[in-house]
Structure formats: C-alpha cells, structure tokens
C-alpha cells in the first residue's frame, strides 16, 4: 500500500492525478500509517479538510451581521433610476425626430417641375461662365505661343474674381 501511495504521490507532483486519486491521497494522509518521511506533505493534503471542519462561532456571525449598515435609500434609488431612464429615452427620441426633420429638409426636392430646375441650373452656369470670361478678359488675351507661369495666372484669376465679387456687392 505504501509503495502504491508513493507512486500516486509522485504522479500527483507531476500533475497527472485524477480527482479520485487526489481524494485517495487525502484520505491516506488523514490516517496514521503515513511514513515519517512523507508526513511533511500531510498539511498539503489536509488543509481543505481542516478548513471545512473549521466553523466560526455563532456570536461572531451575529455580531458581523449587526454591524452591516442598513440601506434606507432603495426606494429613492429606484425613483431616480426610473427618471434617468425616462430622460435618456426621451432625449433619444427627440434627437432622432430632429435628425429626421433635418435630413428631410436637406434631401427634399426643391423643384416640383423639372423644367424649373433646368432653368435655375442654366442661370447658375451662365453666371459662372460670365465670371470666367470677365476674369479671362481682365488677364488679357493670351497668344498661343506665349508662356505665362502658372502662379501668375492663379494670382490674376483670384484678383479678377475678387473684383467681380466687389462689383456684385
């Protein structure tokens, strides 16, 4: 039996035992026939057994329970939580409604008649075209073989655009 338990103990140290084998080791270490050289391992196996047998005195349990603070604010906490839930839900619904109205306003059709939309688009394009022509005239007519740096052209277009904006105001 001792040889079998030594082999089982070796298996335990290698983490190869099953829960049933570990229970056998605990029961064996509880007995009196443990060799002297293995008694040093007795506490490793009996600590759970000793812990289960240990009970706190009843007076400590009652004293510990009497020192717990009594909680008196549960009803107020429930009311506050309910109010917060209602506020968050209301805010979410309101925000969603406002966002829907905003999107409807942005993406709604502004013209019911396609001809009106074409006329308005044509007017805007004519205005842009005339502005570009005036900018070109203010820079001067370019000859095909003349080379003007791109920066100069950009500066002149910007200046012409500013003059046009000032004239329209």
C-alpha positions as CSV (number, residue, x, y, z in Angstrom):
1,X,0.0,0.0,0.0
2,X,2.8,2.4,0.9
3,X,4.5,1.7,-2.5
4,X,1.3,2.4,-4.3
5,X,0.8,5.6,-2.4
6,X,4.3,6.7,-3.1
7,X,3.7,6.2,-6.8
8,X,0.4,8.0,-6.5
9,X,2.2,10.9,-4.7
10,X,4.8,11.0,-7.5
11,X,2.0,11.1,-10.0
12,X,0.4,14.0,-8.0
13,X,3.6,16.0,-8.1
14,X,3.7,15.6,-11.9
15,X,0.1,16.9,-12.1
16,X,-1.2,13.6,-13.6
17,X,-3.7,12.5,-10.9
18,X,-7.4,12.4,-11.3
19,X,-9.7,14.0,-8.6
20,X,-10.5,10.5,-7.3
21,X,-6.8,9.7,-6.9
22,X,-6.3,13.0,-5.1
23,X,-9.2,12.1,-2.7
24,X,-7.4,8.8,-2.0
25,X,-4.3,10.7,-1.1
26,X,-6.2,13.0,1.2
27,X,-7.8,10.0,3.0
28,X,-4.4,8.2,3.2
29,X,-2.8,11.3,4.8
30,X,-5.6,11.5,7.3
31,X,-4.7,8.0,8.6
32,X,-2.0,7.0,10.9
33,X,0.1,4.7,8.7
34,X,1.9,7.5,6.9
35,X,5.7,7.0,6.8
36,X,7.8,9.6,8.7
37,X,9.5,10.9,5.5
38,X,6.1,11.7,3.9
39,X,4.5,13.3,7.0
40,X,5.9,16.7,5.9
41,X,3.4,16.6,3.0
42,X,0.4,15.9,5.3
43,X,-0.6,19.6,5.5
44,X,-0.7,19.9,1.7
45,X,-3.5,17.4,1.6
46,X,-5.3,18.1,4.8
47,X,-5.7,21.9,4.6
48,X,-9.0,21.6,2.7
49,X,-10.3,19.0,5.2
50,X,-9.3,21.2,8.2
51,X,-10.7,24.3,6.5
52,X,-14.1,22.5,6.1
53,X,-14.1,21.4,9.7
54,X,-13.5,24.9,11.0
55,X,-16.6,26.9,11.8
56,X,-16.9,30.4,13.1
57,X,-18.6,30.9,16.5
58,X,-22.2,31.9,16.2
59,X,-21.6,35.1,18.2
60,X,-19.2,36.4,15.6
61,X,-21.7,35.8,12.8
62,X,-24.4,37.7,14.6
63,X,-22.1,40.5,15.6
64,X,-20.8,40.8,12.0
65,X,-24.4,41.0,10.7
66,X,-25.4,43.6,13.2
67,X,-22.6,45.9,12.1
68,X,-23.7,46.0,8.5
69,X,-25.2,49.3,7.6
70,X,-28.9,49.3,6.9
71,X,-29.8,50.5,3.5
72,X,-32.6,53.0,3.6
73,X,-32.3,54.7,0.2
74,X,-33.5,51.9,-2.1
75,X,-36.9,53.5,-2.9
76,X,-35.3,56.8,-3.7
77,X,-32.7,55.0,-5.8
78,X,-35.4,53.2,-7.8
79,X,-37.2,56.5,-8.5
80,X,-34.0,58.2,-9.6
81,X,-33.2,55.3,-11.9
82,X,-36.7,55.5,-13.4
83,X,-36.4,59.2,-14.0
84,X,-33.0,58.8,-15.7
85,X,-34.3,56.1,-17.9
86,X,-37.2,58.2,-19.0
87,X,-34.9,61.2,-19.6
88,X,-32.5,59.2,-21.7
89,X,-35.3,57.6,-23.7
90,X,-37.0,61.0,-24.3
91,X,-33.7,62.6,-25.3
92,X,-33.0,59.8,-27.8
93,X,-36.5,60.0,-29.3
94,X,-36.3,63.8,-29.6
95,X,-32.9,63.7,-31.2
96,X,-34.0,61.1,-33.7
97,X,-37.0,63.1,-34.6
98,X,-34.9,66.3,-35.1
99,X,-32.4,64.4,-37.2
100,X,-35.1,63.0,-39.4
101,X,-36.6,66.5,-39.9
102,X,-33.2,67.9,-40.7
103,X,-32.5,65.2,-43.3
104,X,-35.9,65.6,-44.9
105,X,-35.2,69.3,-45.2
106,X,-31.8,68.7,-46.8
107,X,-32.8,65.9,-49.2
108,X,-36.2,67.1,-50.2
109,X,-36.8,68.2,-53.8
110,X,-36.8,71.9,-54.2
111,X,-38.5,71.9,-57.6
112,X,-41.6,70.0,-58.4
113,X,-41.2,70.8,-62.1
114,X,-38.0,69.6,-63.8
115,X,-38.1,72.5,-66.3
116,X,-37.8,75.0,-63.4
117,X,-34.8,73.0,-62.1
118,X,-33.2,73.1,-65.5
119,X,-33.8,76.9,-65.9
120,X,-32.2,77.5,-62.4
121,X,-29.2,75.3,-63.2
122,X,-28.7,77.1,-66.6
123,X,-28.8,80.5,-64.9
124,X,-26.1,79.4,-62.4
125,X,-24.0,78.0,-65.1
126,X,-24.4,81.2,-67.2
127,X,-23.3,83.3,-64.2
128,X,-20.2,81.1,-63.7
129,X,-19.4,81.3,-67.4
130,X,-19.6,85.1,-67.5
131,X,-17.4,85.4,-64.4
132,X,-14.8,83.2,-66.0
133,X,-14.9,85.2,-69.2
134,X,-14.5,88.5,-67.3
135,X,-11.6,87.0,-65.5
136,X,-10.0,86.0,-68.8
137,X,-10.6,89.5,-70.2
138,X,-9.0,91.1,-67.2
139,X,-5.9,89.0,-67.6
140,X,-5.7,89.8,-71.2
141,X,-5.8,87.8,-74.4
142,X,-3.0,85.3,-74.4
143,X,-1.2,84.4,-77.5
144,X,-0.8,80.8,-78.3
145,X,2.9,80.7,-78.2
146,X,3.3,82.9,-75.1
147,X,4.2,81.2,-71.8
148,X,3.0,82.6,-68.5
149,X,3.9,81.0,-65.2
150,X,1.0,79.2,-63.6
151,X,1.4,81.2,-60.4
152,X,0.8,84.4,-62.2
153,X,-2.3,83.1,-63.9
154,X,-3.7,81.9,-60.5
155,X,-3.0,85.2,-58.9
156,X,-4.7,87.1,-61.7
157,X,-7.7,84.8,-61.6
158,X,-8.0,85.4,-57.9
159,X,-7.7,89.1,-58.3
160,X,-10.3,89.1,-61.1
161,X,-12.7,87.0,-59.0
162,X,-12.3,89.4,-56.1
163,X,-13.1,92.4,-58.3
164,X,-16.2,90.6,-59.7
165,X,-17.4,89.9,-56.2
166,X,-16.9,93.5,-55.2
167,X,-18.8,94.7,-58.2
168,X,-21.8,92.5,-57.5
169,X,-22.0,93.6,-53.9
